[in-house]
Amino acid sequence: MEFFDVVRTRRSVRSFKPDMVSDEVLNRVLEAVRIAPSGSNRQPWRFIIVKDEAVKQRLVPACGDQK
């Protein structure tokens, strides 16, 4: 797929499936992020993967009430 096609056909997702993301897919996404370029190669990001539903619900207020 060409980059222009990706940009032209992008979508804003408003709802998500309740299915868990597989570890294989999650690891692939994290690997893509890990090798992505950053300014001065500082890689200033940190990721915390939360799978526990109770913990997710406790984080909702910290995320502007986005579930």
C-alpha positions in Angstrom: 0.0 0.0 0.0 1.3 3.4 -0.9 1.7 6.1 1.8 -0.8 8.4 0.1 -3.4 5.6 0.2 -2.8 5.1 3.9 -3.2 8.9 4.6 -6.2 9.2 2.3 -8.1 6.3 3.7 -7.4 6.8 7.4 -10.3 6.5 9.8 -11.1 7.8 13.2 -12.1 4.8 15.3 -14.9 5.6 17.8 -15.5 2.1 19.2 -13.3 -1.0 19.7 -13.9 -4.7 19.8 -13.7 -6.1 23.3 -11.2 -8.8 22.1 -7.8 -8.8 23.7 -4.8 -8.0 21.4 -2.7 -11.1 21.0 0.8 -11.1 22.5 2.2 -11.6 18.9 0.5 -8.5 17.6 1.4 -6.5 20.7 5.0 -7.4 20.4 5.0 -6.5 16.7 3.6 -3.1 17.4 6.1 -2.5 20.3 9.0 -3.6 18.0 7.9 -1.1 15.4 7.8 1.7 18.0 11.2 0.6 19.3 12.9 1.0 16.0 11.0 4.2 15.0 13.2 7.3 14.7 13.1 10.0 17.3 14.7 13.4 17.6 18.4 13.1 18.3 17.7 9.4 18.7 16.6 10.1 22.3 13.7 7.7 22.3 12.0 9.5 25.2 8.9 7.2 25.4 7.9 4.7 28.0 5.2 2.1 27.6 3.2 0.3 30.2 1.0 -2.5 29.0 -2.1 -3.0 31.2 -4.2 -6.1 30.6 -6.0 -6.3 33.9 -9.6 -4.9 33.5 -9.8 -3.6 37.1 -6.5 -1.6 36.6 -7.8 -0.2 33.3 -11.0 1.0 35.1 -8.9 2.7 37.8 -6.9 4.5 35.1 -9.9 6.0 33.4 -10.0 9.2 35.5 -6.3 9.8 34.7 -7.1 9.6 31.0 -9.7 12.4 30.9 -12.5 9.8 31.5 -11.8 8.0 28.3 -12.7 4.4 28.6 
